[in-house]
Amino acid sequence: RLKSITLPNSITEIGESAFAQCSALRSVTLGNKVETLGNSIFYGCTDLTEISIPVSVISIGNSAFRDCKSLESISIPDSTTELGERAFYCCDALKEIAIGNAVSSIKYDTFSECKLLSSVIIGDEVTEIGNYAFNNCQVLESISIPDKCTTIGKNAFNNCKAMTNITIGSGVSKIGNGAFINCTALTSIN
């Protein structure tokens, strides 16, 4: 059973579902020229704990890391401009995420159901937080939305029960239905 992958620097694109359902896969080393991580590339790699996304990556596809239930942290580099829908959906062990400064949109369900997610750094260039983006992130305590963000989507932070503080940037002009519904610990919105 496949437990680790080390890809050479010659690879620039990894297609859809390339390593999906490799449930024993624990670590991945990507080459320093890869630009595209296709849709569902590591979908269902339930034992994946370690991956470093190189600065060459421009696009992370839909459901790329969906159901990677052992992944604890991820850093999206400043080179990445595209972060797909449900990219980290149901990553049960994910605790920390840093979103680089080139990502402009956190799309539908991107981090939904990441129930242990406690630390999120949103890059300065994010202009939209999509519907259900952080839905049911039950231990997330605070979030700071950058000034360039104009839209917080429907149910974006639904059921973030530990959320106590939200800082909303000066550019936000639209907050969708139920954006902060069931954030029962919320005490401060700035």
Phi, psi and chi 1 to 4 in degrees:
 res  aa     phi    psi   chi1   chi2   chi3   chi4
   1 ARG       -  137.3  -63.6  179.2   48.2  158.5
   2 LEU   -68.5  120.5 -174.7   63.4      -      -
   3 LYS  -113.3  -24.5  -67.3 -170.8  177.4 -170.0
   4 SER  -148.4  153.2   69.9      -      -      -
   5 ILE  -132.9  132.9  -62.3  170.7      -      -
   6 THR  -126.8  114.7  -59.3      -      -      -
   7 LEU   -99.1  143.1  -63.4  175.9      -      -
   8 PRO   -73.0  162.6   25.8  -32.4      -      -
   9 ASN   -68.6  -11.6  -69.6  -25.1      -      -
  10 SER   -74.5  -18.2   59.6      -      -      -
  11 ILE   -81.3  127.7  -65.1  174.5      -      -
  12 THR  -109.9  -20.1   58.9      -      -      -
  13 GLU  -143.5  137.9 -178.9  176.4  -20.5      -
  14 ILE  -121.8  119.2  -54.9  169.3      -      -
  15 GLY   -76.3  178.0      -      -      -      -
  16 GLU   -56.5  132.3 -172.5  167.8  -34.0      -
  17 SER    57.3   23.7  -58.8      -      -      -
  18 ALA   -53.5  -40.9      -      -      -      -
  19 PHE  -124.7   20.1  -58.1  103.4      -      -
  20 ALA   -59.1  143.3      -      -      -      -
  21 GLN    64.8   19.2  -54.5  -61.1  -32.2      -
  22 CYS   -82.2   79.4  -68.9      -      -      -
  23 SER   -66.3  -20.6   60.0      -      -      -
  24 ALA   -91.6   -6.9      -      -      -      -
  25 LEU   -64.0  125.4 -175.6   61.5      -      -
  26 ARG  -112.1  -35.2  -68.0  179.0 -173.2 -134.9
  27 SER  -139.5  146.5   72.9      -      -      -
  28 VAL  -134.2  130.6  175.0      -      -      -
  29 THR  -117.0  117.4  -57.1      -      -      -
  30 LEU   -94.5  147.0  -61.3  171.5      -      -
  31 GLY   -66.7  160.7      -      -      -      -
  32 ASN   -84.7   12.1   62.7   14.3      -      -
  33 LYS  -118.7   -1.4  -68.7 -176.6 -178.3  172.1
  34 VAL   -67.3  130.0   67.3      -      -      -
  35 GLU  -110.2  -27.7  -64.9  178.1   -7.2      -
  36 THR  -128.0  126.7  -57.5      -      -      -
  37 LEU  -107.3  110.1  -59.2  179.6      -      -
  38 GLY   -65.4  167.9      -      -      -      -
  39 ASN   -55.3  137.0  -66.2  -19.3      -      -
  40 SER    58.0   23.5  -56.8      -      -      -
  41 ILE   -54.6  -42.8 -176.6  173.6      -      -
  42 PHE  -119.1   20.9  -63.4  107.7      -      -
  43 TYR   -54.0  125.6 -177.7  176.3      -      -
  44 GLY    77.7   14.9      -      -      -      -
  45 CYS   -82.8   78.6  -66.7      -      -      -
  46 THR   -66.0  -21.9   55.1      -      -      -
  47 ASP   -97.3   -0.8  -76.8   -4.1      -      -
  48 LEU   -63.8  118.6 -176.5   63.2      -      -
  49 THR  -114.7  -21.4   58.6      -      -      -
  50 GLU  -138.0  121.6 -175.2 -179.4  -23.5      -
  51 ILE  -153.5  137.9 -174.4  165.3      -      -
  52 SER  -114.8  122.8  177.2      -      -      -
  53 ILE   -87.1  117.2  -61.7  174.5      -      -
  54 PRO   -70.3  159.0   19.7  -25.0      -      -
  55 VAL   -65.4  -11.5  -64.9      -      -      -
  56 SER   -76.3  -17.0   57.9      -      -      -
  57 VAL   -72.3  123.9  171.3      -      -      -
  58 ILE  -100.5  -36.5  -63.7  167.6      -      -
  59 SER  -133.0  131.8  175.3      -      -      -
  60 ILE  -116.2  118.7  -62.4  172.9      -      -
  61 GLY   -73.7  172.0      -      -      -      -
  62 ASN   -58.6  137.8  -64.6  -22.3      -      -
  63 SER    55.7   24.4  -62.3      -      -      -
  64 ALA   -54.9  -42.7      -      -      -      -
  65 PHE  -119.0   20.2  -64.8   92.1      -      -
  66 ARG   -57.4  135.2 -177.4  176.6  178.7  171.8
  67 ASP    62.0   27.8  -71.3  -30.4      -      -
  68 CYS   -85.8   82.2  -70.6      -      -      -
  69 LYS   -72.4   -8.6  -60.9 -164.4  178.0  -74.2
  70 SER  -109.5   -4.0  -60.4      -      -      -
  71 LEU   -70.8  122.5 -169.6   61.9      -      -
  72 GLU  -100.7  -29.9  -68.7 -173.4   11.3      -
  73 SER  -151.1  155.0   69.0      -      -      -
  74 ILE  -151.0  142.2 -161.6   84.4      -      -
  75 SER  -123.7  121.7 -179.0      -      -      -
  76 ILE   -96.2  118.6  -62.3  166.6      -      -
  77 PRO   -68.7  162.8   21.5  -27.6      -      -
  78 ASP   -64.1  -15.0  -74.2  -20.8      -      -
  79 SER   -78.9  -20.4   59.4      -      -      -
  80 THR   -78.4  121.9  -56.6      -      -      -
  81 THR  -104.5  -24.2   58.5      -      -      -
  82 GLU  -119.7  123.5 -176.4   72.2   22.2      -
  83 LEU  -125.9  110.9 -173.9   55.8      -      -
  84 GLY   -71.6  163.8      -      -      -      -
  85 GLU   -59.2  140.7  -66.9 -178.4   -3.4      -
  86 ARG    55.5   25.8  -67.9 -172.6  167.6  158.5
  87 ALA   -55.6  -36.7      -      -      -      -
  88 PHE  -125.4   28.1  -64.3   92.7      -      -
  89 TYR   -59.8  132.4 -178.5   84.0      -      -
  90 CYS    59.7   36.8  -85.6      -      -      -
  91 CYS   -87.7   86.7  -71.2      -      -      -
  92 ASP   -58.8  -31.7  -67.9  -14.4      -      -
  93 ALA   -96.0   -4.4      -      -      -      -
  94 LEU   -63.1  120.6 -170.4   62.2      -      -
  95 LYS  -111.3  -30.9  -64.8  175.5 -174.9  169.9
  96 GLU  -134.0  137.5  -61.8  176.3   -2.5      -
  97 ILE  -140.5  133.6 -177.2   80.0      -      -
  98 ALA  -121.3  120.1      -      -      -      -
  99 ILE  -100.6  120.8  -58.7  166.7      -      -
 100 GLY   -62.2  168.7      -      -      -      -
 101 ASN   -78.5   -2.6  -73.9  -38.5      -      -
 102 ALA   -96.9  -15.2      -      -      -      -
 103 VAL   -70.5  127.6  172.0      -      -      -
 104 SER  -101.9  -19.0   63.0      -      -      -
 105 SER  -141.8  130.4  178.2      -      -      -
 106 ILE   -99.2  108.5  -59.2  171.8      -      -
 107 LYS   -85.1 -177.4  -63.2 -178.2  178.9  171.7
 108 TYR   -49.0  124.2  173.9   79.5      -      -
 109 ASP    60.1   18.1  -98.2   -7.6      -      -
 110 THR   -53.6  -46.8  -59.9      -      -      -
 111 PHE  -118.6   18.1  -60.8  102.2      -      -
 112 SER   -61.0  141.3 -172.0      -      -      -
 113 GLU    69.3   19.5  -57.7  -66.3  -25.7      -
 114 CYS   -88.4   81.4  -65.9      -      -      -
 115 LYS   -69.1  -16.6  -66.2  178.9 -178.1  170.0
 116 LEU  -105.1    4.8  -65.3 -179.3      -      -
 117 LEU   -64.6  116.0 -173.4   61.2      -      -
 118 SER  -117.9  -18.5   60.0      -      -      -
 119 SER  -132.5  122.3  174.4      -      -      -
 120 VAL  -131.2  125.8  175.1      -      -      -
 121 ILE  -113.3  118.1  -62.0  169.5      -      -
 122 ILE   -98.4  127.7  -62.9  176.8      -      -
 123 GLY   -61.1  153.9      -      -      -      -
 124 ASP   -65.0  -20.8  -66.8  -23.7      -      -
 125 GLU   -92.2    0.7  -62.4  -58.9  -46.2      -
 126 VAL   -67.0  123.4  168.6      -      -      -
 127 THR  -106.0  -13.4   60.2      -      -      -
 128 GLU  -147.7  134.7  176.4 -174.5   22.3      -
 129 ILE  -111.2  112.6  -63.0  174.2      -      -
 130 GLY   -73.4  173.2      -      -      -      -
 131 ASN   -56.9  132.6  -63.2  -17.7      -      -
 132 TYR    59.9   19.9  -61.6   91.8      -      -
 133 ALA   -54.4  -42.1      -      -      -      -
 134 PHE  -121.7   28.8  -66.0   94.0      -      -
 135 ASN   -55.6  130.9  173.9   58.3      -      -
 136 ASN    62.5   30.9 -149.5   26.9      -      -
 137 CYS   -86.2   84.9  -66.4      -      -      -
 138 GLN   -70.8  -18.0  -64.7 -178.6    6.8      -
 139 VAL  -110.8    4.2  -60.8      -      -      -
 140 LEU   -67.6  119.5 -175.6   60.4      -      -
 141 GLU   -96.1  -30.4  -68.0 -177.8   10.4      -
 142 SER  -151.4  158.3   67.3      -      -      -
 143 ILE  -147.1  142.4 -163.6   83.8      -      -
 144 SER  -120.6  116.5 -177.6      -      -      -
 145 ILE   -95.9  124.7  -62.1  168.1      -      -
 146 PRO   -67.1  159.8   21.2  -27.8      -      -
 147 ASP   -61.8  -28.7  -71.4  -22.2      -      -
 148 LYS   -76.9  -12.8  -71.7 -171.0  179.6  179.4
 149 CYS   -70.8  129.0 -173.7      -      -      -
 150 THR  -107.1  -22.9   60.8      -      -      -
 151 THR  -134.9  132.0  -56.1      -      -      -
 152 ILE  -113.7  115.8  -60.4  170.5      -      -
 153 GLY   -73.0  172.4      -      -      -      -
 154 LYS   -57.0  130.6  177.8  175.5   76.8  172.6
 155 ASN    54.5   27.0  -67.7   73.8      -      -
 156 ALA   -56.0  -38.5      -      -      -      -
 157 PHE  -122.0   27.3  -63.6   93.8      -      -
 158 ASN   -53.2  133.3  172.1   47.0      -      -
 159 ASN    64.8   26.2 -149.8   34.7      -      -
 160 CYS   -85.4   77.5  -66.9      -      -      -
 161 LYS   -65.2  -23.3  -67.3 -178.3  178.5 -174.8
 162 ALA   -92.4   -5.1      -      -      -      -
 163 MET   -61.6  118.2 -179.4   86.9   67.9      -
 164 THR  -109.0  -27.0   58.5      -      -      -
 165 ASN  -139.3  133.4 -179.4   43.2      -      -
 166 ILE  -129.2  128.6  -60.4  166.2      -      -
 167 THR  -108.7  117.4  -58.6      -      -      -
 168 ILE  -102.6  123.3  -62.2  176.7      -      -
 169 GLY   -63.1  161.2      -      -      -      -
 170 SER   -68.7  -15.7   61.1      -      -      -
 171 GLY   -86.8  -11.4      -      -      -      -
 172 VAL   -66.1  123.0  173.4      -      -      -
 173 SER  -117.9  -12.4   60.5      -      -      -
 174 LYS  -139.3  128.3 -179.4 -179.0  178.0 -171.9
 175 ILE  -120.2  120.4  -63.4  175.7      -      -
 176 GLY   -72.9  166.6      -      -      -      -
 177 ASN   -54.2  134.5  -65.4  -17.6      -      -
 178 GLY    62.6   20.3      -      -      -      -
 179 ALA   -53.6  -38.0      -      -      -      -
 180 PHE  -122.6   27.2  -57.8  103.3      -      -
 181 ILE   -64.4  139.7 -164.3  166.8      -      -
 182 ASN    63.7   27.7 -152.5   21.8      -      -
 183 CYS   -90.7   75.0  -67.5      -      -      -
 184 THR   -70.2  -17.9   53.9      -      -      -
 185 ALA   -95.8   -0.8      -      -      -      -
 186 LEU   -60.2  123.4 -165.1   57.3      -      -
 187 THR  -120.8  -17.1   58.3      -      -      -
 188 SER  -147.6  130.9  172.2      -      -      -
 189 ILE  -128.1  120.5  -62.0  176.7      -      -
 190 ASN  -113.4      -  -59.7  -44.0      -      -
